[in-house]
Amino acid sequence: MKRADPGHRVAPKLEQHVSLRCRRLRCAFVDAEMWFALALGLVEQDTQLPSGVKRPRVSVAARPLLEAPGEAMESASPSPSRWFRALRRTVVESRKPSTSSICEEVLRKSRNALSSGKTRTLEFRIAQLEAIFQMLENNANQFVEALHKDLRRPRFETLLSEITTVKNEARYAINNLEKWMQPEYMQKSMTSLLDIGFVQSEPVGVVLIISSWTFPIQQSLVPLIGAIAAGNCVILKPSDASSNAAELMNTLLPKCLDNECYHVICCGQADMMELLEHRFDHIFFTGDRTTGKMVAQAAAKHLTPVSLHLGGKNPCYVDKDCDIAMAAKKIAWSRFVNAGQCPLAPEYVLCHANVQDKFVEALRSCVEEFYGKNPQESPHFGRMVNVEHYKHVKELLSSGKVAFGGQTEERDKYIAPTVLMGVQESDPIMQRDTLGPILPVLRVENLEEAIEFINRKDRPLATYVYSNNSQVISEIMSKTSSGSFCSSDSLIQSMCISLPRNGIGNSGVGAYGGKYSFDTFSHKRSFLLRNTAIECVTYLRYPPYLDKNLNLMLWASSLSRKKEGWCQII
């Protein structure tokens, strides 16, 4: 039997038959596509159908199943399998629960848990705080990796500024919580000598915490620790800009905390506004002023109290009488840590004219010492969080004149540590929060000019001064206003757990950290347990109002001039 020649073609008649069958099969698939598209509401019902295809009967409820009719058909290729995959994806996405519906469910769970009283016991609160401590202890490397992906942040910075800081906060709360929960007894007056009066800290209810991307672990977990310590239920919304850190918290926190009381919702800003449509008992927000105003407006609809920790143009005064080398090293570190994305860092320097050139050269030496001649190659220098923020910071480089630095690369989201000189007060960098590795150095002739400049701006998160003259430090302390103040260093005040972290005016409202977090998330409820034995005196307050009774009460109120009101009878 002769073997078929590999080059031998199929008989023309058979080839035509196969081709015809393939065309018919393909037409059948196309007809099926059109039928399903009509049935699902993907195309208009008056669309012309191929001959032989019956128009489907579609109920009003079934049309359309998708939010964007026609979208899947437009994006799909003629391949039936690819079309059905696109259709399935669209249907699945349309069936995902909305942020609002998720929030309703977790709010219901949280309020039920709160009503049960389980969060009020000391043992429960300490168990949750211990769980957070252990989560950080056991997963430190995962947090380091997540923040390296988000911000290219060095391991050293993450462990110091995030993990260790939060662990210290948790341990401090655990060690002091029993004392914080004790009632505070009142100072007595004549009318309450036999009574018992005290103030008891109670949970405010369900707290919403919205955190920022600059230090996502710290800014999420430090207020969370305070809210748990105060006995509240919490919904945490981490920033989607630091998506890897947010996803890690979304994975780990439900494993270590009570799932009825504490929830994580990951969403963008548009979905965040859906969250804010719901009523919470306290909202804690960290972020920019524009979003902070939106949060405050949304909270006002429900009369919900808010804590806002925003930003500000933090000034730093460098006096002619100071250790320039030391000042430059501390300022350079605080400005360029986390690639400048630190809301509490110095935003600009007011440098005395006599030492400006020397100070700028000292800054240049410090940057080279920290990051080498090319900071882009240094493993110790981070990157902008995303391209959008990179572009925002890059625009600010047009202000003044670059003393050193200024290199950028969009693909790497890299902006070099940069010092600007010749900056005017009206320049863009002096009007907006930088949150980047750019430091303007402005020249002032004396201390009075520096104080006047600072007071023309909105009150910032922090004010810094470097001087060996205690009178200079006292002048700036007493004649300026800010959330915090630090002399001879920068940022370190935020690491003192017994000092509050707070803003004032446009830089924020409310305090947190340590005991201040506990107080922020507590309702101070007053109690008076009255003793009826003193009724023999208090009868004077009842009608009919007689002059002799009034005179007796006024006389009693004036008995002690040193403690006015101590003897008041009511």
GUDRENNU-864151 format. One line per field, with one value per residue (C-alpha): residue number from 1; chain; x, y, z. Coordinates in Angstrom, 1 decimal, padded with zeros to 4 digits. Example, Ala and Ser with C-alpha at 12.3 -4.5 7.8 and 13.67 -1.06 7.14 Angstrom:
resi: c(1	2) .
chain: c(A	A) .
xx: c(012.3	013.7) .
yy: c(-004.5	-001.1) .
zz: c(007.8	007.1) .
// end
This chain:
resi: c(1	2	3	4	5	6	7	8	9	10	11	12	13	14	15	16	17	18	19	20	21	22	23	24	25	26	27	28	29	30	31	32	33	34	35	36	37	38	39	40	41	42	43	44	45	46	47	48	49	50	51	52	53	54	55	56	57	58	59	60	61	62	63	64	65	66	67	68	69	70	71	72	73	74	75	76	77	78	79	80	81	82	83	84	85	86	87	88	89	90	91	92	93	94	95	96	97	98	99	100	101	102	103	104	105	106	107	108	109	110	111	112	113	114	115	116	117	118	119	120	121	122	123	124	125	126	127	128	129	130	131	132	133	134	135	136	137	138	139	140	141	142	143	144	145	146	147	148	149	150	151	152	153	154	155	156	157	158	159	160	161	162	163	164	165	166	167	168	169	170	171	172	173	174	175	176	177	178	179	180	181	182	183	184	185	186	187	188	189	190	191	192	193	194	195	196	197	198	199	200	201	202	203	204	205	206	207	208	209	210	211	212	213	214	215	216	217	218	219	220	221	222	223	224	225	226	227	228	229	230	231	232	233	234	235	236	237	238	239	240	241	242	243	244	245	246	247	248	249	250	251	252	253	254	255	256	257	258	259	260	261	262	263	264	265	266	267	268	269	270	271	272	273	274	275	276	277	278	279	280	281	282	283	284	285	286	287	288	289	290	291	292	293	294	295	296	297	298	299	300	301	302	303	304	305	306	307	308	309	310	311	312	313	314	315	316	317	318	319	320	321	322	323	324	325	326	327	328	329	330	331	332	333	334	335	336	337	338	339	340	341	342	343	344	345	346	347	348	349	350	351	352	353	354	355	356	357	358	359	360	361	362	363	364	365	366	367	368	369	370	371	372	373	374	375	376	377	378	379	380	381	382	383	384	385	386	387	388	389	390	391	392	393	394	395	396	397	398	399	400	401	402	403	404	405	406	407	408	409	410	411	412	413	414	415	416	417	418	419	420	421	422	423	424	425	426	427	428	429	430	431	432	433	434	435	436	437	438	439	440	441	442	443	444	445	446	447	448	449	450	451	452	453	454	455	456	457	458	459	460	461	462	463	464	465	466	467	468	469	470	471	472	473	474	475	476	477	478	479	480	481	482	483	484	485	486	487	488	489	490	491	492	493	494	495	496	497	498	499	500	501	502	503	504	505	506	507	508	509	510	511	512	513	514	515	516	517	518	519	520	521	522	523	524	525	526	527	528	529	530	531	532	533	534	535	536	537	538	539	540	541	542	543	544	545	546	547	548	549	550	551	552	553	554	555	556	557	558	559	560	561	562	563	564	565	566	567	568	569	570) .
chain: c(A	A	A	A	A	A	A	A	A	A	A	A	A	A	A	A	A	A	A	A	A	A	A	A	A	A	A	A	A	A	A	A	A	A	A	A	A	A	A	A	A	A	A	A	A	A	A	A	A	A	A	A	A	A	A	A	A	A	A	A	A	A	A	A	A	A	A	A	A	A	A	A	A	A	A	A	A	A	A	A	A	A	A	A	A	A	A	A	A	A	A	A	A	A	A	A	A	A	A	A	A	A	A	A	A	A	A	A	A	A	A	A	A	A	A	A	A	A	A	A	A	A	A	A	A	A	A	A	A	A	A	A	A	A	A	A	A	A	A	A	A	A	A	A	A	A	A	A	A	A	A	A	A	A	A	A	A	A	A	A	A	A	A	A	A	A	A	A	A	A	A	A	A	A	A	A	A	A	A	A	A	A	A	A	A	A	A	A	A	A	A	A	A	A	A	A	A	A	A	A	A	A	A	A	A	A	A	A	A	A	A	A	A	A	A	A	A	A	A	A	A	A	A	A	A	A	A	A	A	A	A	A	A	A	A	A	A	A	A	A	A	A	A	A	A	A	A	A	A	A	A	A	A	A	A	A	A	A	A	A	A	A	A	A	A	A	A	A	A	A	A	A	A	A	A	A	A	A	A	A	A	A	A	A	A	A	A	A	A	A	A	A	A	A	A	A	A	A	A	A	A	A	A	A	A	A	A	A	A	A	A	A	A	A	A	A	A	A	A	A	A	A	A	A	A	A	A	A	A	A	A	A	A	A	A	A	A	A	A	A	A	A	A	A	A	A	A	A	A	A	A	A	A	A	A	A	A	A	A	A	A	A	A	A	A	A	A	A	A	A	A	A	A	A	A	A	A	A	A	A	A	A	A	A	A	A	A	A	A	A	A	A	A	A	A	A	A	A	A	A	A	A	A	A	A	A	A	A	A	A	A	A	A	A	A	A	A	A	A	A	A	A	A	A	A	A	A	A	A	A	A	A	A	A	A	A	A	A	A	A	A	A	A	A	A	A	A	A	A	A	A	A	A	A	A	A	A	A	A	A	A	A	A	A	A	A	A	A	A	A	A	A	A	A	A	A	A	A	A	A	A	A	A	A	A	A	A	A	A	A	A	A	A	A	A	A	A	A	A	A	A	A	A	A	A	A	A	A	A	A	A	A	A	A	A	A	A	A	A	A	A	A	A	A	A	A	A	A	A	A	A	A	A	A	A	A	A	A	A	A	A	A	A	A	A	A	A	A	A	A	A	A	A	A	A	A	A	A	A	A	A	A	A	A	A	A	A	A	A	A) .
xx: c(000.0	001.4	002.2	000.5	002.8	003.2	002.7	-000.4	-003.4	-006.8	-009.2	-010.8	-014.4	-013.5	-011.7	-014.8	-017.0	-014.8	-014.6	-018.4	-019.0	-016.5	-018.2	-021.6	-020.3	-018.8	-022.0	-023.8	-021.5	-022.0	-025.8	-025.5	-023.5	-026.1	-028.9	-027.3	-026.4	-030.0	-031.1	-028.7	-029.4	-025.9	-027.3	-030.6	-033.7	-034.4	-031.1	-031.5	-031.0	-029.4	-032.0	-033.2	-032.4	-035.5	-035.7	-035.4	-038.1	-036.5	-038.2	-037.8	-036.0	-033.4	-032.6	-029.9	-028.0	-024.9	-024.4	-022.8	-024.8	-022.8	-019.4	-018.6	-019.7	-017.6	-014.5	-015.0	-013.3	-015.2	-014.0	-016.9	-014.8	-013.2	-016.5	-018.0	-015.0	-015.4	-019.1	-018.5	-016.0	-018.5	-021.3	-019.1	-017.9	-021.5	-022.4	-019.7	-021.1	-020.7	-018.6	-021.8	-023.4	-020.2	-020.1	-023.7	-022.9	-019.8	-021.6	-024.4	-021.9	-020.0	-023.1	-024.3	-020.9	-020.9	-024.3	-023.2	-020.7	-017.8	-015.5	-015.9	-013.9	-010.2	-009.3	-010.9	-009.1	-005.7	-006.1	-006.7	-003.7	-001.5	-002.7	-001.6	001.8	002.3	001.2	003.9	006.4	005.7	005.3	007.8	009.6	006.3	005.6	009.2	008.7	005.3	006.6	009.6	007.2	005.1	007.7	011.1	011.6	014.7	014.3	015.9	013.3	010.4	011.5	012.3	009.4	006.6	007.1	008.9	006.8	003.6	004.8	005.9	002.4	000.7	003.0	002.4	-001.3	-001.2	000.9	-001.3	-004.8	-006.1	-005.1	-006.7	-010.0	-010.2	-012.8	-011.6	-013.1	-014.3	-013.2	-016.0	-017.9	-020.1	-023.1	-021.4	-019.4	-021.6	-021.9	-019.8	-018.9	-016.7	-015.9	-015.8	-014.3	-016.7	-016.4	-017.8	-019.1	-018.1	-015.0	-013.9	-010.2	-009.0	-005.2	-002.6	000.0	003.0	003.5	000.6	001.3	001.8	-001.0	-003.4	-002.4	-001.6	-005.1	-006.5	-004.7	-006.2	-009.7	-009.4	-008.0	-011.0	-013.4	-014.7	-015.4	-013.4	-013.6	-010.2	-009.8	-006.1	-004.9	-005.1	-001.9	000.2	-001.7	000.7	000.7	-003.1	-003.5	-001.2	-003.2	-006.4	-005.0	-003.4	-005.7	-008.8	-006.6	-005.6	-008.5	-012.1	-014.0	-017.2	-015.6	-012.8	-013.0	-010.7	-012.2	-009.9	-011.2	-010.4	-011.4	-014.6	-015.7	-014.5	-017.2	-019.8	-018.4	-018.9	-022.6	-023.0	-023.2	-020.2	-019.6	-016.1	-014.1	-010.3	-008.6	-005.0	-004.3	-004.4	-006.4	-008.7	-009.9	-010.0	-012.5	-014.6	-014.5	-015.5	-018.4	-019.7	-019.3	-021.3	-024.4	-024.6	-023.0	-020.1	-017.0	-013.8	-010.1	-008.2	-004.4	-003.5	-000.3	001.3	004.3	006.5	009.1	012.6	014.7	018.5	020.1	023.5	024.5	024.2	026.3	025.8	027.1	024.8	021.8	022.4	022.7	019.5	017.5	018.8	017.8	014.4	013.6	014.8	013.7	011.0	012.1	010.7	007.2	006.7	004.1	005.9	009.3	010.6	009.1	011.4	014.3	014.6	018.3	020.1	022.0	025.3	025.4	023.2	026.1	027.8	024.5	023.8	027.3	026.8	023.5	025.3	028.0	025.3	023.4	026.5	027.4	023.9	023.3	026.5	027.3	024.3	021.3	019.4	021.8	021.6	019.6	018.9	016.8	013.1	010.9	007.6	004.6	003.2	003.6	000.9	002.7	006.0	004.6	003.2	006.6	008.6	006.5	007.7	011.3	010.6	010.6	013.8	017.2	018.6	021.6	022.2	020.2	017.2	017.6	014.4	013.3	009.6	010.0	011.8	009.5	012.8	013.5	016.9	017.4	017.3	018.0	016.5	017.8	016.3	012.8	010.1	007.2	004.8	006.4	004.4	006.6	005.7	002.0	001.5	002.6	005.7	005.7	008.9	012.7	012.9	014.1	013.8	016.3	015.2	017.4	016.3	018.3	017.2	014.9	012.1	011.9	011.7	008.9	006.9	007.4	006.1	003.1	002.0	001.4	-001.3	-000.4	001.6	002.0	005.4	007.9	011.6	014.5	018.2	020.1	022.4	020.7	017.8	016.3	015.9	014.2	011.9	011.0	009.9	008.1	006.0	005.4	004.4	001.7	001.9	000.8	004.2	007.5	011.0	014.4	017.8	016.2	013.4	010.7	011.8	008.9	006.6	008.5	007.8	004.9	003.7	003.5	000.4	000.5	-001.8	-002.4	-004.0	-006.0	-005.4	-003.0	-005.7	-007.8	-007.6	-004.7	-003.6	-000.8	-000.5	-003.1	-004.2	-005.5	-007.5	-009.0	-009.8	-011.8	-013.5	-016.7	-016.0	-019.3	-020.0	-021.7	-023.1	-024.4	-026.4	-026.8	-030.2	-029.0	-028.1	-031.7	-031.9	-029.8	-030.7	-034.4	-033.5	-033.5	-037.2	-040.0	-041.5	-038.3	-037.8	-035.2	-034.0	-033.2	-031.4	-029.4	-028.4	-027.2	-025.3	-023.7	-022.7	-021.1	-018.9	-017.5	-014.3	-012.6	-009.7	-011.9	-014.7	-017.8	-016.6	-019.4	-022.1	-025.5	-027.7) .
yy: c(000.0	003.3	005.8	009.2	012.0	014.6	017.3	015.7	018.0	016.9	016.3	019.6	018.4	017.2	020.5	022.5	020.4	020.9	024.7	024.9	023.1	025.3	028.5	027.1	026.3	029.8	031.4	029.3	030.6	034.2	033.7	032.3	035.3	037.7	035.7	035.8	039.4	040.3	038.0	039.7	043.2	043.7	045.2	047.0	044.9	046.4	045.1	043.3	039.5	037.1	035.2	032.0	033.4	033.8	036.8	035.8	036.5	038.7	039.7	043.2	041.8	040.1	043.0	044.1	041.9	044.1	047.7	048.7	047.2	046.4	046.7	043.0	042.8	045.7	044.4	040.8	039.3	037.2	034.1	032.7	031.4	034.8	036.5	034.2	034.8	038.6	038.2	036.0	038.6	041.4	039.5	038.5	042.1	043.4	041.0	042.1	043.7	047.5	049.2	050.7	047.2	045.8	048.8	048.2	044.6	045.3	048.1	045.8	043.2	045.9	047.4	044.0	043.2	046.6	046.0	042.7	044.4	042.1	045.1	046.6	044.1	044.7	041.1	041.4	044.6	043.4	040.2	042.2	044.5	041.4	040.0	043.2	043.0	039.4	040.0	042.6	040.4	037.4	039.3	042.1	040.8	040.8	044.4	045.3	043.7	045.3	048.8	048.2	047.4	050.5	053.1	051.4	052.1	050.7	047.9	050.1	052.9	050.5	048.6	051.9	054.1	051.6	048.2	049.3	052.4	050.5	047.7	050.2	051.8	048.5	047.5	051.0	050.6	047.0	048.2	051.2	050.2	049.1	052.5	054.4	052.6	053.6	056.3	059.8	061.1	064.7	067.5	068.0	071.2	071.9	070.5	067.3	066.5	063.4	062.5	060.3	061.9	060.5	060.4	057.1	056.5	054.7	053.6	056.1	053.3	052.3	054.1	054.6	055.0	056.3	056.2	057.7	056.1	058.0	055.7	053.3	050.8	053.4	055.7	052.7	050.7	053.5	054.9	051.4	050.5	053.6	052.7	049.1	050.2	052.5	049.6	050.5	048.5	049.7	049.8	050.5	051.9	051.9	054.0	052.4	054.3	052.0	048.9	046.2	047.4	047.7	044.2	042.8	044.4	043.2	039.6	039.6	041.7	039.4	036.5	038.0	040.3	039.5	039.4	040.7	043.9	044.8	045.0	046.2	047.7	048.3	050.8	053.9	057.5	057.3	054.3	056.0	058.6	055.8	054.8	058.3	058.2	055.9	057.0	056.3	057.4	058.9	059.3	059.4	060.7	061.1	062.6	065.8	068.9	068.6	065.1	066.1	068.8	066.3	063.9	066.7	067.7	064.2	063.7	066.9	065.3	062.9	065.2	062.7	064.0	063.8	063.8	065.2	064.8	066.7	068.5	071.8	073.9	073.0	075.8	075.3	078.2	077.9	080.5	082.0	080.7	077.0	073.9	074.1	070.6	069.0	071.0	070.1	066.4	066.3	068.4	066.4	063.1	064.3	065.9	063.0	060.0	058.0	060.1	063.2	061.7	062.6	065.1	066.1	066.8	070.4	071.8	074.8	076.3	080.0	080.4	083.4	085.3	085.0	081.2	080.4	079.4	077.3	075.6	074.7	073.2	071.2	069.9	068.8	067.0	065.2	064.0	062.6	060.9	059.4	058.3	058.5	060.6	059.1	058.6	056.8	053.9	053.9	051.2	053.7	056.2	055.5	056.5	058.4	056.4	056.6	058.5	061.0	062.1	062.0	064.6	066.8	066.9	067.4	070.5	072.1	072.0	075.0	077.2	079.1	077.8	074.3	074.4	070.7	067.6	068.1	064.9	063.0	059.9	059.2	055.5	054.9	057.5	059.0	062.5	063.2	064.9	068.5	071.9	075.0	078.6	081.9	080.7	083.4	083.3	083.3	080.3	077.1	075.1	077.6	077.3	073.5	070.6	069.1	065.5	065.0	065.2	069.0	071.5	075.2	077.3	080.9	083.8	085.9	088.7	088.2	086.3	088.8	088.4	084.6	084.8	087.2	084.9	081.9	083.7	084.7	081.1	078.7	077.0	073.9	070.4	071.3	074.1	073.4	075.6	075.1	077.5	077.5	080.5	079.6	083.1	082.5	079.2	080.8	083.6	081.2	079.0	081.9	083.8	081.1	078.4	074.8	071.3	070.5	072.1	070.7	072.4	071.0	068.1	067.1	064.4	063.0	064.5	062.1	059.1	060.3	058.2	060.4	063.5	064.0	063.9	066.7	069.6	073.0	075.0	073.9	071.2	069.2	068.8	066.3	064.4	060.8	058.6	056.8	058.0	060.7	058.0	056.4	059.8	060.6	057.4	057.6	059.3	061.0	060.2	061.9	060.2	061.7	059.3	061.7	061.4	062.6	063.6	067.1	067.9	070.0	072.6	072.2	072.9	076.6	076.2	075.4	077.8	079.9	081.9	084.0	086.8	085.3	082.0	083.8	085.9	082.8	081.0	084.0	084.4	080.7	081.0	083.9	082.1	081.1	083.7	081.4	078.6	080.6	078.5	075.8	076.6	077.1	075.7	074.6) .
zz: c(000.0	-001.0	001.8	001.5	000.3	003.1	000.6	-000.9	-000.5	000.7	-002.1	-003.1	-002.4	001.1	001.8	000.7	003.0	006.1	005.4	005.1	008.3	010.2	008.8	009.9	013.4	013.8	012.7	015.3	018.0	016.8	016.8	020.4	021.4	020.1	021.8	025.2	024.7	024.2	027.1	029.5	028.4	026.9	023.6	022.8	022.3	018.9	017.5	014.2	014.7	012.1	010.1	011.9	015.4	017.6	019.8	023.5	026.0	028.8	032.0	033.3	036.4	034.3	032.1	032.5	034.9	034.4	035.4	032.1	029.2	026.1	027.8	027.7	024.0	023.0	024.7	023.7	020.7	018.1	020.0	021.9	024.8	025.3	025.1	027.8	030.0	029.7	030.4	033.5	034.8	034.4	036.0	039.0	039.5	039.3	042.1	044.5	047.6	047.7	050.3	051.8	052.2	053.7	056.2	057.1	058.0	060.1	061.8	062.7	064.1	066.0	067.6	068.7	070.2	071.9	073.4	074.7	077.0	076.0	075.2	078.6	080.7	081.5	080.5	077.0	076.2	077.4	075.4	072.2	072.9	073.5	070.2	068.4	070.1	069.1	065.6	065.2	066.9	064.7	061.4	061.5	058.3	056.4	057.3	056.3	052.9	052.4	053.1	050.9	048.0	048.8	049.6	049.0	052.7	054.3	056.9	059.6	059.2	059.2	062.3	064.2	063.1	062.7	064.4	067.5	068.0	067.8	070.1	072.7	072.4	073.0	075.9	077.5	077.3	078.7	081.6	082.5	081.4	084.8	086.3	083.4	083.9	087.6	088.4	089.1	092.3	092.5	094.8	097.3	098.2	101.2	099.4	098.5	101.6	102.3	098.6	096.3	093.0	090.4	086.6	084.8	081.4	079.1	075.5	073.0	070.8	067.2	066.0	062.3	061.9	058.5	058.2	055.9	053.7	055.1	058.1	057.4	060.3	063.0	061.9	061.8	064.9	067.4	067.3	067.1	070.3	072.0	070.8	072.0	075.4	075.8	075.1	071.7	068.5	065.5	061.8	060.2	056.7	055.8	052.8	049.4	048.4	050.5	049.2	050.3	053.9	053.8	052.4	055.0	057.8	056.2	056.3	059.8	062.0	061.5	062.5	065.8	066.9	067.8	064.5	066.0	067.3	064.9	061.2	058.3	055.1	052.2	049.6	047.7	048.4	046.4	048.5	051.7	051.1	051.1	054.5	055.8	054.9	057.9	061.5	063.7	067.3	066.6	063.4	063.6	060.4	059.3	056.0	053.9	054.7	051.7	052.6	056.2	055.5	053.6	056.6	059.0	056.7	056.5	060.3	060.9	059.3	062.2	064.9	065.1	066.9	064.9	065.5	062.5	062.1	059.0	057.8	057.9	056.9	060.0	060.5	061.7	063.0	062.9	065.1	064.6	068.0	067.6	066.6	062.8	062.1	064.7	063.5	059.9	060.7	062.7	060.2	057.2	058.8	059.8	056.4	054.3	056.4	054.5	051.4	053.0	053.3	057.0	058.0	061.2	059.5	059.1	055.9	055.6	057.5	058.5	058.8	060.3	057.6	059.3	059.1	056.0	053.6	056.3	057.1	053.5	053.0	056.2	054.8	051.6	053.6	055.7	052.6	051.1	054.4	054.7	051.1	049.2	046.1	044.2	046.6	043.9	044.3	048.1	049.9	052.7	050.7	049.7	046.9	046.3	047.1	043.5	040.2	041.1	044.3	042.4	040.0	042.8	044.5	041.3	040.4	043.6	042.4	040.3	043.4	044.1	043.0	043.6	045.9	045.5	044.5	042.2	040.1	039.3	037.5	037.0	036.2	039.5	041.4	042.5	043.7	045.1	048.5	047.5	049.2	047.7	048.2	047.1	047.8	048.0	050.4	047.5	045.7	045.4	047.8	050.6	049.8	049.8	052.0	050.4	051.7	049.7	050.0	049.3	052.0	051.3	053.3	053.7	054.9	057.9	059.5	063.1	065.5	065.3	061.5	061.9	064.5	062.3	059.3	061.3	062.6	059.1	058.2	059.5	062.8	061.9	063.4	064.9	065.4	065.7	066.9	067.0	069.3	072.3	073.7	076.0	075.6	071.9	072.5	075.1	072.7	070.0	072.5	073.9	070.7	068.2	068.2	066.9	067.7	069.3	069.9	070.0	070.4	069.4	067.6	065.2	065.2	068.5	070.4	068.6	070.1	073.7	074.6	077.4	075.1	073.0	069.2	068.1	065.7	066.1	063.6	060.0	061.2	063.0	066.1	068.9	070.6	070.6	071.8	075.2	077.8	075.3	072.9	075.8	076.7	073.0	072.6	076.0	077.2	080.6	082.3	085.6	088.5	091.8	094.4	096.6	100.4	101.5	105.0	103.8	102.8	106.0	104.2	100.6	101.2	100.8	097.0	096.7	095.9	097.2	096.8	100.0	100.4	103.7	102.0	099.1	101.6	103.5	100.4	099.2	102.6	102.6	099.2	100.3	103.4	101.7	099.5	098.7	097.5	095.9	095.6	098.0	100.4	097.8	098.8	095.9) .
// end
